[in-house]
Amino acid sequence: MRARGISGGRQLLFFALIGLASSGCAIHALPGDLAGVGTSVIVKQIRCEARAAGVQALLNYLADDDNFRNGQVDLTSHTIGTDLLQRAKNDPEAVAKFDPRQLKGRARHIVDILYSTGIAYNFDLTGLEMNNFDPQINFIRPLPIGSVVSMGVSGSFDRSRQNERIFTITDTLGELIANTKHPTCTRPVDENYIYPIAGRVGIDKVVDDFLNLTIFGNLVAENDKPKGTVNVKGPPTMVDQLQFVTKIGGTATPKIVFAPAGRAFQVADASFGVAASRTDTHLLTVGIYLDQAAAQKLDAEPYLPHRLPVTRAAAVGVPHPGQFITYSGGPAERGAAAAVEQFLALKIFKPTIVVAQ
């Protein structure tokens, strides 16, 4: 009876440990497994961050008193911007309904450039899950002369699953500003220090720095600008790459020691090593492109993405197969995606020099 009880206990322990090693498994490792937030929500949150930066840049430029005093914004445009700033505090849709054609002169031109600025996001989301079960059993056989014969047997049952999801999305700041229907944009998220890609990642800083380097950081009074030119300097593109790694794991090594009985070959002890881990690596590459055509047109045509001609709207949706990514969109969006491609090419083909000592 006792022997059978021990045998039953061993079986129970074995299957319990197998269950522990198998718990939490995901055949298709995706961000939602850990964060509870799917890929589509992650993308929307990041696009909303970019939109918030575009909205803030628009309001700051038009409503800023210094810009009015320095001749950057005329009285009519400044009044429109001040009114829009007040309405936006109570109505999240106010900026989306704003029509840049209400503006005049230089202000209208600068806002046209802002609205036509392209932005591309390349997502590389990798999930790696590992579940290992490594038992080890030691056998002994007592001998009449007081010594023992021992033998160790070990095994492994290790499994891993990895999924990598790569895709590229393009926008213009004008398209983002004109679209705020999704509730994600009215409920901004905070930073998530455990699983960063599911929270605020700081895209607004990227957009803000680029706009300051290209459009707003080099503004001068209209009378100080050479006739027939527009003062848009700085880099035509900028690319940031963010990498987030989250690893969760644990190990357990329960061990059973048996008292020897008799002189038969028997189990002395058994250990059951169990290890499980999940590693999520997320690369987010963001490229921004200043539409050169818009920057060169002093009398730019009104730019509202939702009022584009049918011919252009159809062209926007045509995918463009690049060398490393596939993207679509208008000239500014393609320019932003091309900047991302250049960055990825630099990362891939960057030479590594090893100096032997």
C-alpha positions as CSV (number, residue, x, y, z in Angstrom):
1,M,0.0,0.0,0.0
2,R,2.8,2.4,0.9
3,A,4.7,1.7,-2.4
4,R,1.5,2.4,-4.4
5,G,0.9,5.6,-2.4
6,I,4.5,6.8,-3.3
7,S,4.0,5.9,-6.9
8,G,0.7,7.8,-7.1
9,G,2.3,10.8,-5.4
10,R,5.1,10.8,-8.1
11,Q,2.5,10.8,-10.9
12,L,0.6,13.6,-9.3
13,L,3.8,15.7,-8.8
14,F,4.9,15.0,-12.4
15,F,1.6,16.1,-14.0
16,A,1.5,19.2,-11.7
17,L,4.9,20.3,-12.8
18,I,4.0,19.6,-16.5
19,G,1.0,21.9,-15.9
20,L,3.2,24.6,-14.4
21,A,5.6,24.5,-17.3
22,S,2.7,24.7,-19.8
23,S,0.8,27.5,-18.0
24,G,0.6,30.9,-19.7
25,C,1.5,29.5,-23.1
26,A,0.7,31.5,-26.2
27,I,1.0,29.8,-29.5
28,H,0.9,33.1,-31.3
29,A,2.8,35.6,-29.2
30,L,1.2,39.1,-29.5
31,P,1.4,42.3,-27.4
32,G,-2.1,41.8,-26.2
33,D,-1.1,38.6,-24.3
34,L,0.7,40.6,-21.7
35,A,-0.5,44.2,-22.0
36,G,-4.2,43.4,-22.6
37,V,-4.0,46.0,-25.5
38,G,-4.1,44.8,-29.1
39,T,-2.0,46.0,-32.0
40,S,-4.7,48.3,-33.4
41,V,-5.1,50.1,-30.1
42,I,-1.4,50.6,-29.8
43,V,-1.3,52.1,-33.3
44,K,-4.2,54.4,-32.5
45,Q,-2.6,55.6,-29.3
46,I,0.6,56.5,-31.0
47,R,-1.2,58.3,-33.9
48,C,-3.2,60.2,-31.3
49,E,0.1,61.3,-29.7
50,A,1.3,62.7,-33.1
51,R,-2.1,64.4,-33.6
52,A,-1.9,66.1,-30.2
53,A,1.5,67.5,-31.1
54,G,0.1,68.8,-34.4
55,V,-2.9,70.4,-32.7
56,Q,-0.7,72.0,-30.1
57,A,1.7,73.4,-32.7
58,L,-1.2,74.9,-34.6
59,L,-2.8,76.6,-31.6
60,N,0.6,77.8,-30.3
61,Y,1.5,79.4,-33.6
62,L,-1.8,81.1,-34.2
63,A,-2.7,82.2,-30.7
64,D,0.7,83.3,-29.5
65,D,0.9,87.0,-28.7
66,D,4.6,87.2,-29.6
67,N,4.0,85.8,-33.0
68,F,1.4,88.5,-33.6
69,R,3.6,91.3,-32.3
70,N,6.5,90.1,-34.4
71,G,4.5,90.0,-37.6
72,Q,4.4,86.2,-37.9
73,V,0.6,86.2,-37.7
74,D,-1.8,88.9,-39.0
75,L,-4.6,90.2,-36.8
76,T,-7.4,88.2,-38.5
77,S,-5.5,84.9,-38.2
78,H,-4.4,85.7,-34.6
79,T,-8.0,86.4,-33.6
80,I,-9.1,83.1,-35.3
81,G,-6.4,81.2,-33.4
82,T,-7.2,82.7,-30.1
83,D,-10.9,81.9,-30.5
84,L,-10.0,78.4,-31.6
85,L,-7.8,77.9,-28.5
86,Q,-10.7,78.8,-26.2
87,R,-13.2,76.6,-28.0
88,A,-10.8,73.6,-28.0
89,K,-10.7,73.6,-24.2
90,N,-14.3,72.6,-24.1
91,D,-14.9,71.0,-27.4
92,P,-12.4,68.3,-28.6
93,E,-13.9,68.5,-32.1
94,A,-13.3,72.2,-32.5
95,V,-9.8,71.8,-34.1
96,A,-11.0,69.0,-36.3
97,K,-13.7,71.3,-37.7
98,F,-11.2,74.1,-38.3
99,D,-10.7,75.3,-41.9
100,P,-7.3,76.7,-42.6
101,R,-8.7,78.7,-45.5
102,Q,-10.0,81.2,-42.9
103,L,-6.4,82.3,-42.4
104,K,-4.6,85.0,-44.4
105,G,-1.2,85.7,-45.7
106,R,1.8,84.2,-44.1
107,A,-0.2,82.4,-41.4
108,R,-2.2,80.5,-44.0
109,H,1.0,79.5,-45.8
110,I,2.7,78.3,-42.6
111,V,-0.4,76.3,-41.5
112,D,-0.5,74.7,-45.0
113,I,3.1,73.6,-44.6
114,L,2.2,72.2,-41.1
115,Y,-0.9,70.3,-42.5
116,S,1.1,68.8,-45.4
117,T,4.0,67.5,-43.2
118,G,4.2,63.7,-43.5
119,I,4.8,61.2,-40.8
120,A,5.5,57.4,-41.1
121,Y,5.6,54.8,-38.3
122,N,7.3,51.5,-38.8
123,F,6.3,48.9,-36.2
124,D,8.5,45.8,-35.5
125,L,6.7,43.9,-32.7
126,T,8.4,40.6,-31.6
127,G,7.2,38.3,-28.9
128,L,9.3,35.3,-27.7
129,E,7.8,32.8,-25.2
130,M,9.8,29.9,-23.7
131,N,8.6,27.0,-21.5
132,N,11.2,24.5,-20.3
133,F,10.8,21.3,-18.3
134,D,14.1,19.6,-17.4
135,P,13.7,16.7,-15.0
136,Q,16.7,14.8,-13.4
137,I,16.5,11.5,-11.6
138,N,19.3,9.9,-9.6
139,F,19.3,6.1,-9.0
140,I,21.2,4.2,-6.4
141,R,21.8,0.5,-5.4
142,P,23.2,-0.2,-2.0
143,L,25.9,-2.9,-1.9
144,P,26.7,-5.4,0.9
145,I,30.1,-3.9,1.5
146,G,28.7,-0.5,2.5
147,S,29.1,1.3,-0.8
148,V,26.5,2.3,-3.4
149,V,26.2,2.3,-7.1
150,S,24.6,5.5,-8.5
151,M,23.4,6.7,-11.9
152,G,21.9,10.0,-13.0
153,V,19.4,10.4,-15.7
154,S,18.2,13.7,-17.1
155,G,15.9,14.9,-19.8
156,S,14.5,18.0,-21.3
157,F,11.2,19.2,-22.7
158,D,11.9,22.7,-23.9
159,R,9.6,24.7,-26.1
160,S,9.8,28.2,-27.6
161,R,7.5,30.3,-29.8
162,Q,8.3,33.6,-31.5
163,N,6.2,35.9,-33.5
164,E,7.4,39.0,-35.4
165,R,4.9,41.5,-36.8
166,I,6.2,44.3,-39.1
167,F,4.1,47.0,-40.8
168,T,4.2,50.6,-41.8
169,I,1.5,53.3,-41.5
170,T,1.7,56.8,-42.9
171,D,-0.2,60.1,-42.1
172,T,0.0,63.8,-42.7
173,L,-0.4,66.1,-39.7
174,G,-3.4,67.6,-41.6
175,E,-5.1,64.2,-41.7
176,L,-4.5,63.6,-38.1
177,I,-5.7,67.1,-37.0
178,A,-8.9,66.7,-39.1
179,N,-9.8,63.3,-37.6
180,T,-10.5,62.9,-33.9
181,K,-13.6,60.8,-33.9
182,H,-12.0,57.8,-32.2
183,P,-12.4,58.1,-28.4
184,T,-8.7,57.2,-27.9
185,C,-7.8,60.7,-28.9
186,T,-10.1,62.3,-26.3
187,R,-8.7,60.0,-23.5
188,P,-4.9,60.3,-23.7
189,V,-3.0,57.5,-22.0
190,D,-0.1,57.8,-19.5
191,E,3.4,56.2,-19.7
192,N,3.5,52.5,-19.1
193,Y,6.9,51.7,-17.5
194,I,6.2,48.0,-17.4
195,Y,5.0,47.6,-21.0
196,P,6.0,50.9,-22.7
197,I,4.5,50.3,-26.2
198,A,1.0,50.1,-24.6
199,G,1.3,53.6,-23.1
200,R,2.5,57.1,-24.0
201,V,5.9,56.8,-25.8
202,G,6.8,60.4,-26.5
203,I,5.9,60.8,-30.2
204,D,4.8,64.3,-29.4
205,K,8.4,65.3,-28.6
206,V,9.6,63.9,-31.9
207,V,7.0,65.9,-33.8
208,D,7.5,69.1,-31.7
209,D,11.3,69.0,-32.2
210,F,11.0,68.5,-36.0
211,L,8.5,71.4,-36.4
212,N,10.7,73.7,-34.3
213,L,13.8,72.7,-36.4
214,T,12.0,73.2,-39.8
215,I,9.0,75.5,-39.6
216,F,8.7,77.5,-36.3
217,G,12.3,77.6,-35.1
218,N,13.5,79.7,-38.1
219,L,10.6,82.1,-38.5
220,V,11.4,85.7,-39.2
221,A,9.3,88.7,-39.9
222,E,7.8,88.9,-43.4
223,N,9.6,92.1,-44.2
224,D,13.0,90.6,-43.2
225,K,12.6,87.7,-45.6
226,P,14.1,87.9,-49.2
227,K,11.4,88.6,-51.7
228,G,9.9,85.5,-53.3
229,T,11.4,83.1,-50.7
230,V,10.1,81.3,-47.7
231,N,12.2,80.8,-44.6
232,V,11.9,77.1,-44.1
233,K,15.2,75.7,-43.0
234,G,16.5,72.8,-41.0
235,P,16.4,69.1,-41.9
236,P,13.8,68.0,-44.5
237,T,13.5,64.7,-42.7
238,M,14.0,63.4,-39.2
239,V,13.9,59.8,-37.9
240,D,13.7,58.5,-34.4
241,Q,13.8,54.8,-33.4
242,L,12.5,53.7,-30.0
243,Q,13.2,50.2,-28.6
244,F,11.3,48.7,-25.7
245,V,12.1,45.3,-24.1
246,T,9.9,43.7,-21.5
247,K,10.9,40.3,-20.1
248,I,8.9,38.3,-17.5
249,G,10.0,34.9,-16.3
250,G,10.5,32.6,-13.4
251,T,12.1,29.2,-12.4
252,A,11.3,26.5,-10.0
253,T,13.3,23.3,-9.1
254,P,11.3,21.1,-6.7
255,K,13.2,18.1,-5.5
256,I,12.2,14.8,-3.8
257,V,14.6,12.6,-1.8
258,F,13.7,9.0,-1.1
259,A,14.9,6.9,1.8
260,P,16.6,3.7,0.5
261,A,14.9,0.5,1.2
262,G,16.5,-2.9,0.5
263,R,19.3,-3.6,-2.0
264,A,17.3,-3.2,-5.2
265,F,18.2,-0.5,-7.8
266,Q,15.9,2.4,-6.8
267,V,15.3,6.1,-7.1
268,A,17.4,8.2,-4.7
269,D,16.1,11.6,-5.6
270,A,14.4,13.4,-8.4
271,S,14.3,17.1,-9.3
272,F,12.1,18.8,-11.8
273,G,13.4,22.1,-13.2
274,V,10.7,24.3,-14.6
275,A,11.4,27.6,-16.3
276,A,9.0,30.0,-18.2
277,S,9.7,33.3,-19.7
278,R,8.2,35.8,-22.1
279,T,10.3,38.5,-23.9
280,D,8.6,41.2,-25.9
281,T,10.9,43.5,-28.0
282,H,9.3,46.4,-29.8
283,L,11.0,48.7,-32.3
284,L,9.1,51.8,-33.3
285,T,10.8,53.9,-36.1
286,V,9.1,57.2,-36.7
287,G,10.0,59.4,-39.8
288,I,8.8,62.9,-40.4
289,Y,9.1,64.7,-43.8
290,L,8.6,68.4,-44.7
291,D,6.7,68.6,-47.9
292,Q,9.1,70.5,-50.1
293,A,6.4,71.5,-52.7
294,A,4.3,73.1,-50.0
295,A,7.3,74.9,-48.5
296,Q,8.2,76.4,-51.8
297,K,4.7,77.7,-52.6
298,L,4.2,81.2,-51.2
299,D,0.6,81.2,-52.3
300,A,-0.2,77.6,-51.4
301,E,-3.6,76.1,-52.3
302,P,-5.9,75.3,-49.4
303,Y,-5.0,71.9,-47.9
304,L,-7.6,69.9,-46.1
305,P,-7.1,66.1,-46.4
306,H,-10.8,65.3,-46.3
307,R,-11.5,67.7,-49.2
308,L,-8.9,66.3,-51.6
309,P,-9.9,65.8,-55.2
310,V,-11.0,62.3,-56.0
311,T,-8.0,61.7,-58.3
312,R,-5.6,62.4,-55.5
313,A,-7.5,60.6,-52.9
314,A,-7.4,57.5,-55.1
315,A,-3.6,57.9,-55.6
316,V,-3.1,58.2,-51.8
317,G,-4.2,54.6,-51.2
318,V,-1.9,53.0,-53.8
319,P,0.8,50.9,-52.0
320,H,4.4,51.6,-52.8
321,P,6.8,48.7,-52.5
322,G,10.0,50.1,-51.0
323,Q,13.3,48.3,-50.5
324,F,12.6,47.5,-46.9
325,I,9.0,48.5,-46.2
326,T,5.7,48.9,-48.1
327,Y,3.9,52.2,-47.7
328,S,1.2,54.4,-49.3
329,G,0.1,58.0,-49.2
330,G,0.7,61.3,-50.8
331,P,4.1,63.0,-51.5
332,A,4.8,64.0,-47.9
333,E,3.8,60.5,-46.5
334,R,6.0,58.8,-49.1
335,G,8.8,61.2,-48.2
336,A,8.4,60.3,-44.5
337,A,8.4,56.6,-45.3
338,A,11.5,57.0,-47.5
339,A,13.3,58.6,-44.6
340,V,12.4,55.5,-42.5
341,E,13.8,53.3,-45.3
342,Q,17.0,55.3,-45.3
343,F,17.4,54.9,-41.6
344,L,16.7,51.1,-41.7
345,A,19.2,50.8,-44.6
346,L,21.8,52.6,-42.5
347,K,21.1,50.3,-39.5
348,I,21.2,47.1,-41.7
349,F,24.3,47.9,-43.8
350,K,26.3,49.8,-41.2
351,P,29.8,48.3,-41.3
352,T,31.2,46.7,-38.2
353,I,35.0,46.9,-37.9
354,V,36.8,44.5,-35.6
355,V,40.4,45.3,-34.7
356,A,42.3,42.2,-33.6
357,Q,44.9,42.7,-30.8
